[in-house]
Structure formats: structure tokens, C-alpha cells
Amino acid sequence: MYEYFKTLHPLVQVLIATTFTWGMTALGAALVFTTKTINRRFMDASLGFAAGVMIAATFWSVLNPAIEMSKGKTLPAWFPPAIGFLIGVIVIGSIDKILPHLHMAPPLIHTEGIKTSWRRSILLVLAVTLHNFPEGLAIGIVFGTLAEGISAVTLPVAMVLTLGIGIQDIPEGMAIALPLRREGLSRLKSFWYGVISGIPEPVGGVIGFLAVSQIHSLLPYASGFAAGAMMFVVVEELIPESQRGEHSDIATMGAMFGLVLMMILEVAFS
């Protein structure tokens, strides 16, 4: 399977990778067919775990390769990824301020972004959509960097990034479908909302890949941008959501476990 995957066109690899992560979001949403309620302890631990995975993936798979790509150039090695990182934070932060959305984890609390009369189900979908686009973008940029022959990225690293993002997408799928079910939506409709929320991942993946393939000189900036966008989501949403309930210690341990697991995978397959 690995040898066959290597022979595929890089854009096809991106589509397969992001479709996999989209499928993991759908898998999490599919749990709505087996239960209506959310064990808050489990959800906090899951969101903490997702945050830890994202932090590790942001550094080892995205930010560190950007630093390596910047070495030996006119500018200091830290400059391109740092600038890209800050731009990513600013862009996603601005979208967060404008795009109406609800926090993921129950209870569904106040709306963020501009005021709107949109239904709560739509606002919750938009919240997860905001999370998923940077993840797809990161996968697309990493595979695009690999396609350009940059030694800082290998196919196993790109695949580990995909696996890590896919694993943490499961609780995100749960966090959208189960609250909607509790609010009275049918199981099928709650599931489909979860599936729809994952569409931005393949879209972001294609955009990231095409951007890298067209503008080679911006590779470190693009990787930094993806890292900043992902880290904003972690700090703004995942960590606060995991700490909101009464199980903050469990959420913290989940984050530590997710970070260590992703670190092991990244280093072992780099």
C-alpha cells in the first residue's frame, strides 16, 4: 500500500490524505447513531488529546520544516516561518471575529463573530469548519513541499501528519453531531451536519498544494502560515473547550498524551 501510494501524483496523494481526515470527522459524527448524550469527562479528554496532537503536528510537521527550508538564505532562518506564522494567526483570528459560530463542546453557549439569526446547527457547523480548513491547508502544504523535493519533508512525515490530524478529527465530529442530537435534530441530520463540517479539509488541501506548487519561494512562509492558523485554533478553541468543564485535569493529561504520541510518531518516521 505504501509503495503504491508513493507512485501516485502528489495532488492525488493530497486528495486521498484529506479525504481520510474528512472520513475521520464523519466517523466521529457517526457515533450519534449509537448514543444521544456526551460523557463530558470523555469529551474533555478527547478535546485535550486533539489539542496535544495539533500542537505536536504544528511544530514537527509544519513549523520545523519551514525553519529548515529557510536556512542558508539571505534572511535569518527564523524570519520566513515567523512572519508566515503571524500572518496565519491574524487571518484566522480575523475570520474568527467575523464568522458567526458556536463553541464546539456542550453546552452550546454564546455565539461568536458578527450577530446573526442563523440557526444554532449552522453556527456549530461553521465552528468546526473554521477548525478544519487550516488542517487541510497544512496537509496540502506539506505534500506540496514534498513534491518540490525539499529534503526537510519526507513522505512518512506527511503521512504521520495526516494520521495525527485524522485521529484528532474524531472528537471534533463527535462535538458537532452529538450536541445537535441533544437539541432535537434527528440522528441522520446530526450525522450529515458532521460530515458537511469536514468538507473544508479537502478544499484546504488542494489550495495549499496548488499555492506551494506555484510559488516556490514562499514555501517557508506558507508553512508558517499553516502553523499559525493551526495553533490559533488550538489556543482559541480546543484548549479552552477542554478546560471549560469539571474535568480540567483529565483534559490536561489528554493533551500531554496526544503531544507525546504525535512526537513519537513524527520522530520515529522522520
C-alpha positions as CSV (number, residue, x, y, z in Angstrom):
1,M,0.0,0.0,0.0
2,Y,2.8,2.4,0.9
3,E,4.7,1.7,-2.3
4,Y,1.6,2.2,-4.3
5,F,0.8,5.5,-2.6
6,K,4.3,6.7,-3.5
7,T,3.7,6.3,-7.2
8,L,0.6,8.4,-7.2
9,H,0.5,12.0,-8.4
10,P,1.1,14.4,-5.5
11,L,-2.2,16.1,-5.9
12,V,-3.9,12.7,-5.8
13,Q,-2.0,12.0,-2.6
14,V,-3.3,15.2,-1.1
15,L,-6.9,14.3,-2.0
16,I,-6.5,10.9,-0.5
17,A,-5.0,12.3,2.7
18,T,-7.6,15.0,3.2
19,T,-10.4,12.6,2.3
20,F,-9.1,10.3,5.0
21,T,-9.2,13.1,7.6
22,W,-12.7,14.1,6.4
23,G,-13.7,10.5,6.8
24,M,-12.4,10.5,10.4
25,T,-14.6,13.5,11.1
26,A,-17.5,11.6,9.7
27,L,-16.5,8.6,11.9
28,G,-16.8,10.8,15.0
29,A,-20.1,12.1,13.8
30,A,-21.4,8.6,13.2
31,L,-21.3,7.9,16.9
32,V,-24.6,9.8,17.0
33,F,-26.2,6.6,15.8
34,T,-25.2,4.8,19.0
35,T,-25.7,7.4,21.6
36,K,-27.5,10.7,22.2
37,T,-25.6,12.0,25.2
38,I,-22.0,13.0,25.6
39,N,-19.9,11.9,28.6
40,R,-18.3,15.2,29.5
41,R,-15.3,13.6,31.0
42,F,-14.6,11.7,27.8
43,M,-15.2,14.7,25.6
44,D,-12.9,16.9,27.7
45,A,-10.2,14.2,27.5
46,S,-10.8,13.9,23.7
47,L,-10.6,17.6,23.0
48,G,-7.4,17.8,25.2
49,F,-5.9,14.9,23.3
50,A,-6.8,16.7,20.0
51,A,-5.1,19.9,21.2
52,G,-1.9,17.9,22.1
53,V,-1.8,16.2,18.7
54,M,-2.3,19.5,16.9
55,I,0.5,21.3,18.9
56,A,3.0,18.5,18.1
57,A,1.9,18.3,14.5
58,T,2.2,22.1,14.1
59,F,5.8,22.1,15.2
60,W,7.3,18.8,13.9
61,S,5.4,18.5,10.6
62,V,4.9,22.2,9.6
63,L,6.9,24.7,11.5
64,N,10.2,22.9,11.9
65,P,10.5,22.0,8.2
66,A,9.8,25.7,7.4
67,I,12.8,26.6,9.6
68,E,14.9,24.0,7.9
69,M,13.9,25.3,4.4
70,S,14.9,28.9,5.5
71,K,18.5,28.0,6.4
72,G,21.3,29.2,4.2
73,K,19.3,32.0,2.7
74,T,19.8,35.8,2.9
75,L,17.2,36.3,5.7
76,P,17.6,34.7,9.1
77,A,16.2,31.2,9.2
78,W,13.6,32.2,11.7
79,F,12.2,35.1,9.7
80,P,10.1,33.5,7.0
81,P,8.3,31.0,9.3
82,A,7.8,33.6,11.9
83,I,6.2,36.1,9.5
84,G,4.1,33.3,8.0
85,F,3.0,32.2,11.4
86,L,1.9,35.6,12.5
87,I,0.0,36.2,9.2
88,G,-1.7,32.8,9.8
89,V,-2.7,33.9,13.3
90,I,-4.0,37.3,12.1
91,V,-6.0,35.8,9.2
92,I,-7.7,33.0,11.1
93,G,-8.2,35.4,14.1
94,S,-9.9,37.9,11.9
95,I,-12.2,35.2,10.4
96,D,-12.9,34.0,14.0
97,K,-14.1,37.6,14.8
98,I,-16.2,37.9,11.8
99,L,-17.6,34.4,11.1
100,P,-20.7,33.6,13.3
101,H,-20.1,30.3,15.1
102,L,-20.7,28.5,18.4
103,H,-18.2,26.8,20.6
104,M,-18.0,23.1,19.9
105,A,-18.4,21.4,23.2
106,P,-21.6,21.3,25.2
107,P,-23.3,23.3,26.5
108,L,-23.8,25.3,23.3
109,I,-23.0,28.8,24.6
110,H,-22.9,32.3,23.2
111,T,-22.3,33.0,19.6
112,E,-19.0,34.5,18.5
113,G,-18.5,36.6,15.4
114,I,-21.0,39.1,14.0
115,K,-24.5,38.9,15.3
116,T,-26.8,36.7,13.2
117,S,-30.2,35.0,13.3
118,W,-28.8,31.8,11.7
119,R,-29.8,28.5,13.3
120,R,-27.6,27.1,16.0
121,S,-26.9,24.0,13.9
122,I,-25.4,26.2,11.2
123,L,-23.3,28.1,13.7
124,L,-21.9,24.9,15.1
125,V,-21.1,23.6,11.7
126,L,-19.3,26.9,11.0
127,A,-17.2,26.5,14.1
128,V,-15.8,23.1,13.1
129,T,-15.4,24.4,9.5
130,L,-13.2,27.1,10.9
131,H,-11.1,24.4,12.5
132,N,-10.9,22.0,9.5
133,F,-9.7,24.4,6.8
134,P,-6.3,25.1,8.4
135,E,-5.8,21.3,8.9
136,G,-6.4,20.6,5.2
137,L,-4.2,23.6,4.3
138,A,-1.4,22.2,6.4
139,I,-1.7,18.7,4.7
140,G,-1.7,20.3,1.3
141,I,1.4,22.4,2.0
142,V,3.3,19.5,3.4
143,F,2.6,17.3,0.5
144,G,3.3,20.2,-1.9
145,T,6.7,20.7,-0.2
146,L,7.4,17.0,-0.6
147,A,6.5,17.2,-4.3
148,E,9.0,20.0,-4.7
149,G,11.8,17.8,-3.5
150,I,12.5,19.7,-0.3
151,S,14.6,17.4,2.0
152,A,13.0,18.8,5.1
153,V,9.9,16.8,4.5
154,T,9.5,13.1,3.7
155,L,6.5,11.0,2.7
156,P,6.4,9.3,6.1
157,V,6.3,12.7,7.9
158,A,3.4,13.8,5.6
159,M,1.5,10.6,6.3
160,V,2.1,10.9,10.0
161,L,0.7,14.4,9.9
162,T,-2.3,13.1,8.1
163,L,-2.8,10.3,10.6
164,G,-2.5,12.7,13.6
165,I,-5.0,15.2,12.2
166,G,-7.3,12.3,11.3
167,I,-7.2,11.0,14.9
168,Q,-8.0,14.4,16.4
169,D,-10.8,14.9,13.9
170,I,-12.8,12.1,15.6
171,P,-13.7,14.1,18.7
172,E,-14.4,17.1,16.5
173,G,-17.0,15.1,14.6
174,M,-18.5,13.9,17.9
175,A,-18.5,17.5,19.2
176,I,-20.8,18.6,16.4
177,A,-23.1,15.7,15.9
178,L,-23.9,14.8,19.5
179,P,-24.9,18.3,20.7
180,L,-27.1,18.7,17.7
181,R,-28.8,15.4,18.5
182,R,-29.4,16.6,22.1
183,E,-31.0,19.7,20.7
184,G,-33.6,17.6,18.9
185,L,-32.3,17.0,15.4
186,S,-32.6,13.6,14.0
187,R,-29.7,11.2,14.2
188,L,-29.3,11.3,10.4
189,K,-29.4,15.0,10.1
190,S,-26.9,15.4,13.0
191,F,-24.6,13.0,11.3
192,W,-24.8,14.8,7.9
193,Y,-24.0,18.1,9.6
194,G,-20.9,16.5,11.0
195,V,-20.0,15.2,7.5
196,I,-20.5,18.6,6.0
197,S,-18.2,20.2,8.5
198,G,-15.3,18.2,7.2
199,I,-15.6,19.4,3.5
200,P,-13.1,22.3,4.1
201,E,-10.3,19.8,4.6
202,P,-10.0,18.5,1.0
203,V,-10.6,22.1,-0.2
204,G,-7.9,23.5,2.0
205,G,-5.6,20.6,1.0
206,V,-5.9,21.4,-2.7
207,I,-5.5,25.2,-2.1
208,G,-2.4,24.6,0.0
209,F,-0.9,22.2,-2.6
210,L,-1.5,24.5,-5.5
211,A,-0.2,27.5,-3.7
212,V,3.1,25.7,-2.9
213,S,3.5,24.4,-6.4
214,Q,3.0,27.8,-8.0
215,I,5.1,30.0,-5.7
216,H,8.2,28.0,-4.6
217,S,9.9,31.0,-2.9
218,L,7.0,31.3,-0.4
219,L,7.3,27.7,0.9
220,P,8.6,28.7,4.4
221,Y,6.0,31.5,4.6
222,A,3.2,29.2,3.6
223,S,4.3,26.5,6.1
224,G,4.5,29.2,8.8
225,F,1.0,30.4,7.8
226,A,-0.5,26.9,8.2
227,A,1.3,26.5,11.6
228,G,-0.1,29.8,12.8
229,A,-3.6,29.0,11.7
230,M,-3.5,25.6,13.4
231,M,-2.0,27.0,16.6
232,F,-4.7,29.7,16.8
233,V,-7.4,27.0,16.6
234,V,-5.7,25.1,19.4
235,V,-5.3,28.1,21.8
236,E,-8.6,29.8,20.9
237,E,-10.9,26.8,20.8
238,L,-9.6,23.3,21.7
239,I,-7.8,24.1,24.9
240,P,-10.5,26.4,26.4
241,E,-13.3,24.0,25.4
242,S,-11.5,21.1,27.0
243,Q,-10.9,23.1,30.2
244,R,-14.5,24.5,30.4
245,G,-16.0,21.7,32.5
246,E,-15.1,20.0,35.7
247,H,-12.5,17.6,34.3
248,S,-9.7,20.0,33.5
249,D,-7.1,17.7,34.9
250,I,-8.2,14.9,32.6
251,A,-8.2,17.3,29.7
252,T,-4.7,18.3,30.5
253,M,-3.5,14.8,30.7
254,G,-5.2,14.1,27.4
255,A,-3.3,17.0,25.8
256,M,0.0,15.7,27.2
257,F,-0.7,12.2,25.9
258,G,-1.6,13.5,22.5
259,L,1.5,15.6,22.3
260,V,3.8,12.8,23.3
261,L,2.1,10.3,21.0
262,M,2.4,12.6,18.0
263,M,6.0,13.5,18.9
264,I,6.9,9.8,18.9
265,L,5.3,9.2,15.6
266,E,6.9,12.2,14.0
267,V,10.4,11.4,15.2
268,A,10.1,7.6,14.6
269,F,9.1,8.1,11.0
270,S,11.1,11.2,10.1
